[in-house]
Amino acid sequence: MSIAVTDILARLDSILLGKERAVRLAFCCLLARGHLLIEDIPGVGKTTLAHALAKIFGLDFRRVQFTSDLLPADVLGNAIFDPVSRLFVFHPGPIFAQMLLADEVNRATPKAQSALLEAMEEGQVTIDGTTHMLPVPFFVIATQNPQRQIGTYPLPESQLDRFLMRLELGFPGRRAEKEMLAGQDRRDLIRDLQPMIAPEQLRVWQEKVRALHVSDSVRDYILDLLEKSRQIDAAGAGLSPRAGLALQRCAQAWAYTEGREMVVPEDVQAVAPNVIAHRLGSASGGLEETGLSLTEKIIRTVPVR
């Protein structure tokens, strides 16, 4: 494993104190070419994490504050009539960035949320019948408030399924929080943060992650997890094949950060709660806690091959 990977994780950990596992999962999500959903209460570092990732990788970063009056055109852009050329000229929206922070995504209406669907799945947007390609790499990091809070709209299953991972940051430990109180303001740290690698190097790492060896026995283990989810009534129809692909990609990324050249079942188990719980929770029609309990049940009952 390149020492630069450990350097980056250490730098992220110095900014988000006491969140080592969440930081590593977010890093793995980028290595696996996925989009990330962070759900938590305000003030625990969701936006800070997105800014830190963009800065460290030198990515073009845009932020959109999702509100109840947001329109799809506010995200995608639109065609405006140019009186000089007498033609409609397309003006790109903030989604044309290498990393888009969709802040408080569940405060927007389903119509505005749907603006992200094609972009997250295909890496392109279609406006007025014309397809526009998005930059490469392209990541969406969305934050959402707990659904119990006033003024939120639940994300539809089709939207949730496009997020490779979902995670919570939670509160830091007492020691980390004390260090945060005594240290430099997080906003100042982000402002002074310099890129550690270029986006091209990130793409090299992504290719290495994609090529990481996955044995037939590990693939059979993933298939056993999928099959088990389809046998549990509370999980609805169970996990889709796309969930299996997501689980394999994230396990490869986790193994890469461990410095291994092959995936082991422990890698699958390490990322499974953050890869499949939000899919199971939406399928069961319950809260995210339901998805987590179902995930734990599946992992506990499926033997490792």
C-alpha positions as CSV (number, residue, x, y, z in Angstrom):
1,M,0.0,0.0,0.0
2,S,1.3,3.4,-0.9
3,I,2.3,5.4,2.2
4,A,0.4,8.4,0.7
5,V,-2.9,6.5,1.6
6,T,-2.0,6.4,5.3
7,D,-0.8,10.1,5.1
8,I,-4.2,11.1,3.7
9,L,-6.1,9.2,6.3
10,A,-3.9,10.7,9.1
11,R,-4.5,14.2,7.7
12,L,-8.3,13.7,7.6
13,D,-8.2,12.3,11.1
14,S,-6.4,15.4,12.3
15,I,-9.3,17.6,11.0
16,L,-12.3,15.4,12.1
17,L,-11.2,14.3,15.5
18,G,-12.5,11.1,17.0
19,K,-14.1,10.0,13.7
20,E,-11.5,7.6,12.4
21,R,-13.9,4.9,11.1
22,A,-16.3,7.3,9.5
23,V,-13.4,9.1,7.8
24,R,-12.0,5.8,6.5
25,L,-15.4,4.7,5.2
26,A,-15.8,8.0,3.3
27,F,-12.3,7.6,1.8
28,C,-13.2,4.1,0.7
29,C,-16.4,5.4,-0.9
30,L,-14.3,7.7,-3.1
31,L,-11.8,4.9,-3.9
32,A,-14.8,2.7,-5.0
33,R,-16.1,5.5,-7.3
34,G,-19.3,5.9,-5.2
35,H,-21.5,8.6,-3.8
36,L,-21.8,9.2,-0.1
37,L,-24.9,10.0,2.1
38,I,-24.1,11.3,5.6
39,E,-27.1,11.5,8.0
40,D,-26.7,13.1,11.3
41,I,-27.7,16.1,13.4
42,P,-26.3,19.5,12.6
43,G,-22.9,20.5,13.9
44,V,-21.1,17.1,14.0
45,G,-18.8,17.7,10.9
46,K,-20.7,16.5,7.9
47,T,-19.8,19.6,5.8
48,T,-16.3,19.7,7.2
49,L,-15.7,16.1,5.9
50,A,-16.9,17.0,2.4
51,H,-14.7,20.1,2.3
52,A,-11.7,18.2,3.6
53,L,-12.0,15.4,1.0
54,A,-12.3,17.9,-1.9
55,K,-9.3,20.0,-0.7
56,I,-7.0,17.0,-0.1
57,F,-7.7,15.5,-3.6
58,G,-7.6,18.9,-5.3
59,L,-11.2,18.5,-6.6
60,D,-13.3,21.2,-8.1
61,F,-15.9,21.7,-5.4
62,R,-19.4,23.1,-5.4
63,R,-22.1,23.3,-2.7
64,V,-25.8,23.5,-3.1
65,Q,-28.1,24.2,-0.2
66,F,-31.2,22.1,-0.7
67,T,-34.4,23.9,0.4
68,S,-38.1,23.4,-0.1
69,D,-38.2,25.9,-3.0
70,L,-35.2,24.5,-4.9
71,L,-35.8,23.7,-8.6
72,P,-34.0,21.1,-10.7
73,A,-32.6,23.9,-12.9
74,D,-30.9,25.4,-9.8
75,V,-28.8,22.3,-9.7
76,L,-28.5,21.2,-13.3
77,G,-28.5,24.6,-15.1
78,N,-30.7,25.7,-17.9
79,A,-30.8,27.2,-21.4
80,I,-31.1,31.0,-21.5
81,F,-32.0,33.0,-24.7
82,D,-29.1,35.1,-26.0
83,P,-30.4,38.2,-27.8
84,V,-27.2,38.6,-29.7
85,S,-26.9,35.2,-31.2
86,R,-30.7,34.7,-31.0
87,L,-30.1,31.2,-29.7
88,F,-30.7,29.4,-26.4
89,V,-27.3,29.0,-24.7
90,F,-26.9,26.4,-22.0
91,H,-25.5,27.7,-18.7
92,P,-24.2,24.8,-16.5
93,G,-25.4,24.5,-13.0
94,P,-23.3,23.7,-9.9
95,I,-23.6,20.0,-10.6
96,F,-20.8,20.4,-13.2
97,A,-18.1,20.0,-10.6
98,Q,-15.9,17.1,-9.6
99,M,-17.4,17.0,-6.1
100,L,-20.9,18.3,-5.3
101,L,-22.1,18.8,-1.8
102,A,-25.8,18.4,-1.7
103,D,-26.4,19.9,1.8
104,E,-29.5,18.9,3.7
105,V,-30.7,17.0,0.6
106,N,-33.9,15.8,2.3
107,R,-35.2,19.4,2.8
108,A,-35.8,19.7,-0.9
109,T,-38.9,18.3,-2.6
110,P,-38.8,15.0,-4.4
111,K,-38.8,16.9,-7.7
112,A,-35.6,18.7,-6.8
113,Q,-34.0,15.5,-5.4
114,S,-34.7,13.8,-8.7
115,A,-32.3,16.2,-10.4
116,L,-29.5,14.1,-9.1
117,L,-30.7,10.7,-10.3
118,E,-29.2,10.6,-13.8
119,A,-26.0,12.4,-12.8
120,M,-25.3,9.9,-10.0
121,E,-26.0,6.9,-12.1
122,E,-24.7,7.9,-15.6
123,G,-22.3,10.7,-15.0
124,Q,-24.3,12.9,-17.3
125,V,-27.4,15.2,-17.3
126,T,-30.0,15.6,-20.1
127,I,-31.6,19.0,-20.5
128,D,-34.0,19.8,-23.3
129,G,-33.1,16.6,-25.1
130,T,-29.3,17.4,-25.0
131,T,-26.9,15.2,-23.0
132,H,-24.1,16.9,-21.2
133,M,-21.2,14.9,-19.7
134,L,-20.1,15.6,-16.2
135,P,-16.4,16.0,-15.1
136,V,-14.3,13.0,-14.2
137,P,-14.1,12.1,-11.4
138,F,-17.6,13.0,-10.2
139,F,-18.8,12.5,-6.7
140,V,-21.9,13.5,-4.8
141,I,-21.7,13.9,-1.0
142,A,-25.2,14.5,0.3
143,T,-26.0,15.3,3.9
144,Q,-29.4,14.9,5.4
145,N,-31.0,15.6,8.7
146,P,-32.8,12.8,10.6
147,Q,-36.3,12.3,9.3
148,R,-37.8,13.1,12.6
149,Q,-36.8,16.7,12.2
150,I,-39.4,19.2,10.9
151,G,-39.4,20.1,7.2
152,T,-37.8,17.0,5.8
153,Y,-38.8,14.8,2.9
154,P,-37.9,11.1,2.8
155,L,-35.5,10.1,0.1
156,P,-37.1,7.7,-2.4
157,E,-35.7,4.2,-2.7
158,S,-34.3,5.0,-6.2
159,Q,-32.4,7.8,-4.7
160,L,-31.1,5.9,-1.7
161,D,-29.9,3.1,-4.0
162,R,-27.6,5.4,-5.9
163,F,-25.6,6.2,-2.7
164,L,-22.9,3.6,-2.5
165,M,-22.6,4.2,1.3
166,R,-24.5,5.8,4.1
167,L,-22.8,6.7,7.3
168,E,-23.3,8.7,10.5
169,L,-20.5,10.7,12.2
170,G,-21.9,10.8,15.7
171,F,-20.4,12.7,18.6
172,P,-16.6,12.6,19.2
173,G,-15.2,11.1,22.4
174,R,-14.6,13.4,25.3
175,R,-10.9,13.6,24.7
176,A,-11.3,14.4,21.0
177,E,-14.0,17.0,21.8
178,K,-11.7,18.6,24.4
179,E,-8.9,18.8,21.9
180,M,-11.3,20.4,19.5
181,L,-12.2,23.1,22.0
182,A,-8.6,23.8,22.7
183,G,-7.4,23.7,19.1
184,Q,-7.8,25.7,16.0
185,D,-11.2,26.4,14.5
186,R,-12.1,23.7,11.9
187,R,-13.0,26.3,9.3
188,D,-9.5,27.8,9.6
189,L,-8.0,24.3,9.2
190,I,-10.1,23.7,6.0
191,R,-9.1,27.1,4.6
192,D,-5.4,26.4,5.1
193,L,-5.6,22.8,3.8
194,Q,-3.5,22.1,0.7
195,P,-4.0,19.3,-1.9
196,M,-2.0,16.3,-1.0
197,I,-2.5,14.5,-4.4
198,A,-3.9,15.4,-7.8
199,P,-7.2,14.0,-9.1
200,E,-5.2,11.9,-11.5
201,Q,-3.6,10.0,-8.7
202,L,-7.0,9.3,-7.2
203,R,-8.0,7.7,-10.5
204,V,-4.9,5.5,-10.3
205,W,-5.9,4.3,-6.9
206,Q,-9.4,3.7,-8.1
207,E,-8.1,1.5,-10.9
208,K,-6.0,-0.4,-8.4
209,V,-9.0,-0.9,-6.2
210,R,-11.1,-2.1,-9.1
211,A,-8.4,-4.7,-10.0
212,L,-8.0,-6.0,-6.4
213,H,-8.4,-9.7,-6.4
214,V,-11.7,-11.2,-5.2
215,S,-11.8,-14.9,-4.9
216,D,-14.8,-17.1,-5.8
217,S,-15.3,-18.0,-2.1
218,V,-15.7,-14.3,-1.2
219,R,-18.1,-13.7,-4.1
220,D,-20.1,-16.7,-2.9
221,Y,-20.1,-15.2,0.6
222,I,-21.5,-11.9,-0.9
223,L,-24.1,-13.9,-2.8
224,D,-25.1,-15.7,0.4
225,L,-25.7,-12.4,2.1
226,L,-27.9,-11.2,-0.8
227,E,-29.8,-14.5,-0.8
228,K,-30.4,-14.3,2.9
229,S,-31.8,-10.7,2.7
230,R,-34.3,-12.0,0.1
231,Q,-35.5,-14.6,2.6
232,I,-36.4,-12.2,5.4
233,D,-39.9,-10.8,5.2
234,A,-39.0,-7.6,7.0
235,A,-36.5,-6.8,4.2
236,G,-39.2,-6.6,1.5
237,A,-37.8,-8.0,-1.8
238,G,-34.3,-8.0,-0.3
239,L,-31.1,-6.6,-1.8
240,S,-30.7,-6.1,-5.5
241,P,-27.8,-7.2,-7.6
242,R,-26.6,-3.6,-7.6
243,A,-26.2,-3.9,-3.8
244,G,-24.0,-6.9,-4.3
245,L,-21.8,-5.0,-6.7
246,A,-21.6,-2.1,-4.2
247,L,-20.6,-4.5,-1.4
248,Q,-17.8,-6.0,-3.5
249,R,-16.5,-2.6,-4.6
250,C,-16.4,-1.2,-1.0
251,A,-14.8,-4.4,0.3
252,Q,-12.1,-4.0,-2.3
253,A,-11.5,-0.4,-1.2
254,W,-11.4,-1.4,2.5
255,A,-8.9,-4.1,1.7
256,Y,-6.8,-1.6,-0.2
257,T,-6.6,0.7,2.8
258,E,-5.6,-2.3,4.8
259,G,-2.6,-2.8,2.5
260,R,-3.8,-6.2,1.2
261,E,-3.9,-7.4,-2.4
262,M,-7.0,-9.5,-2.1
263,V,-10.4,-9.2,-0.4
264,V,-11.2,-11.4,2.7
265,P,-14.7,-11.9,4.3
266,E,-13.7,-9.5,7.1
267,D,-13.5,-6.7,4.5
268,V,-17.1,-7.5,3.4
269,Q,-18.3,-7.5,7.0
270,A,-16.5,-4.2,7.8
271,V,-18.4,-2.2,5.1
272,A,-21.7,-4.1,5.0
273,P,-23.6,-2.0,7.6
274,N,-22.8,1.2,5.6
275,V,-23.4,-0.3,2.2
276,I,-26.7,-2.3,2.7
277,A,-28.4,-1.0,5.8
278,H,-30.0,2.1,4.0
279,R,-31.1,-0.2,1.2
280,L,-32.8,-2.7,3.6
281,G,-34.3,0.1,5.7
282,S,-36.0,1.6,2.6
283,A,-37.1,-1.7,1.3
284,S,-38.7,-2.6,4.7
285,G,-40.5,0.8,4.8
286,G,-38.9,1.4,8.2
287,L,-36.4,3.6,9.8
288,E,-32.6,3.3,9.2
289,E,-32.3,1.5,12.6
290,T,-34.4,-1.3,11.0
291,G,-31.9,-1.6,8.2
292,L,-29.0,-1.8,10.7
293,S,-30.7,-4.5,12.7
294,L,-31.5,-6.5,9.6
295,T,-27.9,-6.1,8.4
296,E,-26.6,-7.4,11.7
297,K,-29.0,-10.3,11.6
298,I,-27.9,-11.3,8.1
299,I,-24.2,-11.1,8.9
300,R,-24.7,-13.1,12.1
301,T,-26.6,-15.9,10.5
302,V,-24.7,-16.3,7.2
303,P,-21.6,-18.4,7.7
304,V,-18.2,-17.4,6.2
305,R,-17.2,-19.7,3.4
